[in-house]
Amino acid sequence: MSPEQALGKPLDGRTDLFSFGAVLYEMCAGRPPFSGDTSAAIFDAILHKTPSSPVRLNPELPLDLERIISKALEKDLDLRYQNAADIRADLKRLKRDTSSSSTLTAAQPPRKASQAPLIAAAVAVLVLAIAAAGFFLYRSKPAPAATAPPVPAATAATTRTIAVLPFHNLSGQKGGDTWGVGMADAIISRLASLQNLAVRPTNSVLKYAAGADDPAQAARELQVDSVLAGNYQTIGGVMRVSVQLIDHGATRWGSRYDLRGADMLKFQDDVAQKVVEGLSVQLSGAELERMKAPTTSSPEAYNLLVEARAYLNEYFLNSRAESLQEGRRLIQRAVAKDPSFAGAYALLARLYLMEAANFTENGERNIIASELAARKAVSLQPSSFEANLALGAVLNERGKSTEAITTLRQAVALAPNSVDALDHLGYSYHYAGLIDLAEEAYRRCRDMNPSTPRIYWMHGRMLLYQGKAHEAAEEVRQALKRTPDQFKLMAFLGAFLYYEGKLEEAEPVINRAVQLRGGHGDDAPLMFSAYLHAARGERDQIDPALLRNRPADVIDGDAAEWTAGIYSLLGDKPNALAWLKRAVALGDHNYPWFQRDKNFNSLRGDPEFERLMREVEGYWKQYTAEFGSR
């Protein structure tokens, strides 16, 4: 796996050459170039460490071969071999020179007998390497028109795009779409781990929950090559499901299933496999293994998981705590049915985490429960991207940024087309103050999933941290055109206008967000309303519940930081510093933003504030040295 794969970045032929370099290294050195006791350690080595010198491990290797291997394993794409033709030419040249140097003449001193087989082995390695390089060169060339057949799809690493639409409930019963949404989400999750298949996330397809009259039209709207669509109804205890795979307007595959009991367990995997086969998606050995891995032996647990998935996706659209709590109740029943169900623990961790991060009540209890569930998931299935995603997300919320970023990079590497994994990685970058990396991650999230409101306000936040308040406001305005009454989008628009200095324009927007919030329990609109009142010295106009909170009761670094800003604007230094210390303790080390945020202007020059900033700067420099800034 190349560094760009590990980071979920766009791939090209140079990625194959990195993999070729890794194989060549192992052929010559007798061990892989990147190793570790855990998957996280291996990914970290790929991203940040230089392999041991092959010549040091095998002194008989030609020095020029080490140079070729090192160039193939360059982490920087621009410094790596740019095409297979160049590496093949270098290998052929080295083979020629090595072969000729092994031919003795009368004027040469004889070689030691033990060196002859080593030279022969080196030449054999080069012959194999040249052949392999020739293969990469062949598959990178387009087939000449009308003279040669194209490279078969099975050997070409072509990325396809697909949307899995929610399965439509034919019964027409109101509120009966849970299974259809949850099953679509389960299939999406299964397919998201494939390198050569880009899958639209569940939130982008929820508008089709009531059914898509024309799947081909849905494909055009979602800008994908293919669509998986289906419907279902329950008849006498049997769920009858019809599924079809439509590719560029033509049906590639279709089937009908009558599902009873344990059949549910096989349905998701069978459909995912049919998609892979129908679209001729190239799979690696590891991907094949993951596709075949069982999820649970309990049909009851699996069905509860499917329903709980639907409620988590519902939350991302409505931001209501009730959606998270209902999903949690369902998944706890699934765990009770199968205590070894790693996927259930991973989902439970995410449900607890979303509630802890966005709702103050029971925050500490929920974050502890989230970490316990995530660690259980990873212990049960270390190679699960959903388990690593859950653990990385909760580690970030717990303030363990280094471990969080490493774990989340692993999750992105395991599922490069998962918007959720990239979303949480971006959030972890922002906590570490790596705001350029965070902005890039959320920009990619937005491009991969342009229909989810959260991605827009999160991308807007990263733009704000870069000092681009106007661009941040425009970002959420675009999303509000599609979902005009989404209260958090509106709240963040008000916040961005506030940072632009447009307080009069921000006030009605934030007031509307507070009104739309109702009893949701999400404090973001109240926080931003407090900014306006605190900036005017109107302490009595701030929601009293915000000022009753105590630092120890809050487990979200953003909430602690925002509260510190409110007290700073009010001129209450002791409370401002107490809340800012809490934010730092929770892992919010966004040093560039702390230096830029106008809410902290009243604290600048204060000895305790400056000491705290030096501490945060130290963390930030450590993260920058370890992970880079871009």
N, C-alpha and C positions, 0 to 999 in steps of 0.2 A: 504494500500500500504506500502511495506517495504522500508527501506533505500536503499537497493540494487536496487529495482525497480525504485525508484526516481532518482537514479544515472545512470540507464541504464546498470547495471552490470549483469553478468551471474546469473541465478536463479537456486535454487534447492528446495528440500522439506522443508528446513528451512524457506524459504519465506512464505510458507503456514502456518507454525507454528507462524510466526509473526502476520499474519492476524488473526489466531485463538486467539492469545493473545489479539489482539485489540477488538475482539468480546467479549471475556471473561471479559475484563476490563469494557466494556460498560454494560454488564449484571450485574456486581457487583457494579459499581460506578454510574450508571445512566447517564453517558455521555461518549462521545468518548475520548480516551486517547490523541488524537491530534486534535486541533481545531484552528480556526482562521477566520478572517473576509473575507479573500480572499483565493483562491487556493494556491497562492504563500506562504502565511503565514502558511497554513496547511503543505505544502511540507517542509518548513523550520523547522517546529516543528518536523516532522517525522525524519528529518536528524540530528537535533541538540539539541532538548529539551527533558527533562525527564518528563513523565506524573506525575500529582499530585498523591500522595499516595492514593490508593483505600480505605485503612483502615481509612484514615483521612476523606474521603468523606462518608464512610459507616462504622462507628466504630464497627458494629456487625460482620464484616467479620473476619474469622480466619486469623491470621498473616501469617500462612503457605500458604494460598491462594494468598496473596499479593506477597510472594516470588515466587510462580509459575508463576504468571502473569508477574512479573518483568523479570524473566528469559526468558519467551517467547517473551518479547518485547525488548530484548537486541539488540542494533544497530549493535554490533560486531557479525558477524555470528558465530565465534568460541566460543563465550560466551553464545550464545542462545542454547536452546534445540536442540540437533543434530538429533533427530528423534521423531516421534509421540509416539513410545512405551514408551519412558522415561517420557514424560509429562502425558501420560495416567496412568502410574504406580503411579506417584506422586499424581495425582488427586484421584485415587482409594484409595490410602493410606489415604489421607486426608478425603475422604468420610467416610471411616471406622472409623477413629478417631473421626470425628465430630458426626457421628451417635451414636457411643457408649457413647460419652460424654453427649448426650442429654437424655440418659436413667437414670432415677433417682433410687437411692437405698435408703434403710431406713436410712443409715448413712449420706446421703447427705442432705444439706439444700435445701429446695425447691427453684426453680428458680422463678423469677418474671413471672407473667402470660404473660406479653408483650414480653418476650424473646422467648417463644415457637414458635410463627410464624416466628420469625427471623431465628431461628435455622433451622426450616423446610424449609424456603426459601433458606438458604445457602446449605442445603442438595440437594434441587431440582436443584439449579444452578450446583452443582457438578455432579449430574446425567446427566444433559444435556451436560455438558462439557466433561464428560467421553465418552458419546455417540459420540460427535463430534470428540474427539481425536481418537476414534476407527475408525471413517470414514477415517481420514487422515492416520492412520496406515494401514488400508486396501488398500487404493489406492496407498500407497507407496510400496507395496509388489508385485513382479511379480506373475502372475497367474501360479500355478503348471501345468506342462505339462500334457495334456490328462486327467486332473481331474476336472478342473474348467474353465469356460470361462474367457477371459481377461476382464479387466475393460473397459467398453464402452468408446469409444473415446470422447463422449459428457461429461464425467466426469473426464477425464484425461487431465491435463494441459500440453500437449505435444507441444513443439514448432516445427512448420513446416517451411520449407524454400521454397520460390517461387520467380520466376522472371517474371515480366510482360514485354513482348517484345513489342516494338513499333508496332502499327497496320500498316500493309503494304498496301500502295496505289496501287491498281491493275491497275490504269490508266496508270502507267508508266511515268507520266508527271514529268519532272525534277523539283525539288524544291517543289514538292507537298506532302511532307511527314510531313508537320507541324502539321496537325490535328492528325496524327497517333502517333507522338512523344508526343504531348501535352496531348492527351487522356491517353496514357500509364502513363505519369507522374501524371495525376490527380488520376488515379486508385491506383498507387503506394502510393501517399500521403494519400489516404483514408485508405489503408491497413496498412500503417506504424504505425498507432496509436494502432494496436492490439498487446497485450502483447505476445500472443502465435503464432505469425506468423512473421517470419523474411523475409523481402522483400528486394531484391536487388535494390539499388537506380537506378534512371533513367540513370545516366552517365555510369553505367556498362553495359547497354543493348543497347546503341545507335548504336553500330556496326551492330545491326540486323535491323536497320531502313529500309534497302533495302529488308528485308524479310529473314526469316530463312527457308531454304529448309527442315531442319529436326529439329523440336522443341525439340525432345528428345536429340539430339546432343547438342543443345544450353543449355539444362539443365545440361548436363555433363560438358560442358565448364564453366558454371557459378556456378557449384557445388551446385545445388539446387535440392530439391525433385520434384518440380512441375514447370510448365511453363504455363502462360496464353498467347496464341498467337491468332492473328486475322488479318483479312484484310478488306479492304473497297473500295468501289467505288461509285461515284455519278451517278445516272441514272435518268434523268428527274426531278430533284429537290428532289429526295429521296436518302439518303445515305444508302446503303446496307452494313451492317457489319456482318461478320461471326466471331465467337469467339469459341475457344475450350480451355478447361482446361486439361492439360496432366500431370498425376501424375505417376512417376516412369515408364514412357513409355506408360502408358495406358490412353486412353481418359476417364476422369471422367464426363465431361459435355461438351456439345456443343450446340450452338444456332445461329440463324440468326435473325438480326434485320433490319427492314426497318424504318429508322429514319427521321422524319419530324418535323421541328420547335421545339415544347416543348418536343418532345421525347428525345432530347439530354440531357435534365436535368435529366431524369430518367435512362439513359443508364449507366452512371458511377456507380450509387448506385446499380443498378440491377446486374451488373457484379460483383462488389465487394461482394455483398451478395451471389451470386452463388459460388464465390471462397470459402467463409467462409463455406457454406453448403457442397460444394463438398469435402473439405478437413477436414470436421468435426472439425473446429477450435472452441475451447471453448472461449466464450465471457463473460465478466463481464457485470453487469447491466449498468455500465457507458459506456462501449464500445458499447453495443446495442443501447443506447440512441444516442451516437455520430454517429453511422452508419446510423441512421434514420433521423438525423438532416438535414433539407433542406439547400442548398447552396444559391440559388437565385431563384427568380420567373421569371427572364428574360432569355429566350433562347439565345438572342443576346449577353447579357453580359457573359453568360457561355461559349459560343463559342469563344469569344474574350479572355477569361481567358485561355482556352485550348491552343490557339495559342501563347499567351504570355509566357506560361510555356515552350513551345518549345524553344523560344529565350533565356530564362534564362539558360536552359540546354546547348544550343549552346555556350553560353559565357564560361561555365566552361570547354569547350574543346578548344575554339579558343582564349580566353582572349581578344576579340575585343569589344570595347565600342559600336560599331554599333549594336551588338546583344542586349545589354542592352537597348539601346535607342529605338530600334524597339519594343521590348517587352513592354517598358514603354508607347509608343504611343498606343499600343493595349489595355493595361490595363486601361489607362485613359479613353478610350472610353467605356470600360466595367463599370467603376464607374459612368460615365455619364448616362448609361442605367439603372443602379441600384445603387443608392447612399447608400443602406443598405447592400451591398455585402461585408461581412467581408473578405472573401477569396481574393477578388480582391484588397482590401486595403493592406492586408498582402503581397501579391505578389508585389504590387507597392512599398511598403516599401523596400523590398529586392532588387528590381531593382535599386532604387535610392541609396541604401546603397552600393551595389557592385560598382557602378560608382563612388560614393564619395570616397570610400576607395582606389580605384585603379587608379583613374585619377584625377589629380590636378584641372583641369579646372572646374569651377562652384562647387567646392567641398563643400563649406559652404552652398550654396543654396541647393545642393542635400541632405546633411545630415539633414538639417532642414526639408525638404520635406519628407524624410524617416521617421523621428520620428513622424511627424504629421500623416502620413499614418498608421504607426504601432499602435499608440495610438488609432486611430479611429477603427482599426481592433479589438483591444482588448475590446474597449468599446462596440462594436457591438456583439462580441462573446467571452466572457472571457475564456471559456473552450476550445477554438480552439488552437491546438498546433502550427499551422502555424502562428497565430496572436502572440502567446507568443514567438515563435522563432524569428519573425521579430522584436518585441519590445526588446527582450533581446540582439539581435545583434546590434541594433542601440544604445541602452544604453551603451553597451561596447565601441562602437566607440566614444560615447560622454564622455567617461571617468567615467561613473557611475558604477564601477566594482561590488560593493556589490549588487546593484539592478539587474545588468545584470546577475550575476552568479545565483542569486536566481530565476530570471525569466527563465533563460535557463535550470536550473535544472528542473523547472516545465515543460518546453517544452520536455525535455528528458523523464520525467516521463509520460507525456501524449502520447508520441510516442517513446517508447524505441528502436524501430528499424529504426529510422530516422537518417541517416548519417548526414544530414544537421544540425539537432539539436545538435548532438554530436560534429560536426565540430565547430559550433559557441561556444559551451561551452568550448571546448579546447582552442579556440582563446581567450576567456574571461579569462580563467585560466592563459594564458601566459601573458596577460596584468597585472594580479595581482601578477605575479612572482611565481605562483604556478606551476612551470615547470614540476614537476614530475606528477602532475595531468594532465597537458596539454599533456605531452608525452604519457601518458596512453590513453587519449581520442583519440589522433590522431592515435595511434597504432591500437585501436579498429576500427576507421574509415577506416584505410587501409585494415584491415582484412575483414571488412564488404563490402568494395567497392574497390577492388584492381585495378580497371581500370581507375580511375580518376587521372590525373597528379597532380592536386592541393594538394591532400592528401599527396603525397610523399614529395613535397617540404615543406609542413607545418610540417609533421612529422620530416623531416630533420632539420628544424629550431629548433624544441624542443630538438632534440638530440644535436644540436650545443649549445643551452643554457645550457644543462647539462654538457658541456665540451667534447662532443664526436663528434668532427668535422669530423674525419675519417668515423665514422658510418653514419653521415649525408650525406657525399659524396656518400657512397655506396648505401644509400637509393634512391637517385635520379638517380644514374646510372642504377639501376634496372628498373625504370620507363622509362628512355630514350631508353632502349632496345625496348620498345613497341611503343614509340612515339619519335623518334630520333630528330625531328625538332621542338619540343615544346620549345619556346624561354625562358619561365620562368623556366622550369626545368633546361635548360642549364645555365641560369643566376645564379640560386642558386647553381648549381654544381660549377661554378666558384667562388662564394662567399665562399663555404665551403672549397674549395682548398686554397683560400686566407687565411682563418683562420687556415688552417693546416700549413701555412707558405710556400706553394708551389706557389709562385707568377708567376714563369715562366710557370708553367703548367696551372695556372688559366687564364692567359692573352688570349690565343687563344680561350678558351672556352667562356669567357665573350664577346670577340669581335664577335664571331659567334652569340651569343645571341642578341647582339645589331643589327647585320645585319638582323637576322630573325625577330626581333621586328618590323622593318619597321616603319610604321606610326600608330601602335596600340595605342600609347599614354601611355602605361604602363612604368613607369620610373625605375622599378627594375633593368634592365640590365644597364642603364645609371648610377644608383647609385653605383653598384658594380664595374663598370668600373672606376668610380671616386675614389673608394677605392684604386685601383692599382696606379692610377696617383698621388693621394694625398700622398700615402705612399712613393712615389719617389720624392715628391716635385714638380710634374709637373702640377701646377695649370692651365696652359694654355691649357692642353690637356683635361681638364674636360669640359663636355658639358655646354656651357654658360647658358642654360636655368635653370639648377639646381642652379647655383649661383645667378640667378636673383630672385629666389623665396624668399618670406618673410615669417617668421614664422606664421603670422596671416592668411596667405592665405592657409595654409595646415591644413587639419582636420584629417589626419591619423597619429596616434601616431608612427607607424613604420617608416613612411616617415620622420617625424620630427627627430626621433632617428637616422636614417641612415644619414641624412644631418648633424646632430651634429657630428657624427663620421668623416665625410669628413672634416669639418672645424677643428676638433681636430687634425687630421692627418696633416693638412696644418699648424698647429701651430697658428691658428686664434682663440684665446680663447674667445674673446667677442662674436663672431658669434656662436662658438661651444656651449657656455653656453646659449645663447639666444634660440637656437634650442632645446637644451636639456630641458630647462624650458618649452618650448612649448610641447614637448613630454610628460612631466610629467603632464602638465595642461590638456592634452588630455587623460589622464588616463593610460599612459604607465608607470607602476610602477614595472617593472621587475627587482627588486633589485639584485637578484643573477646574472643576466646577466650583469647589469651595473658594478658590481664588477669584472666580468670576461673579459669583452670586451676589447681587446687590443687597439681598436681605441681610447679609452678614457685615455690611459696611460699618455698623455701629460697634462691632466687636474688634475691628482691625486696630492693631496697636495695643490691645489688651494683652498683658503677658501670658495669661493662661490660654487665650485663644491662639497666640503665636506658638506657644509650646505644643498645643494640640495640632496645629498645622504642620509643624516640623515632624511630629509623629506620623501624620497621614502622608506627608511627602516621602518619608522613609518607606512606607508600605508601597506607595505608588512607584517609586524607583525600583523596588524589588520586582514588582509585577512587570514593569516595562523591560527590565533586564531579562526576565525569565520568558516572557511571552511576546515581547515586541509591542510596538505601538500601532502598527498598521499591518 
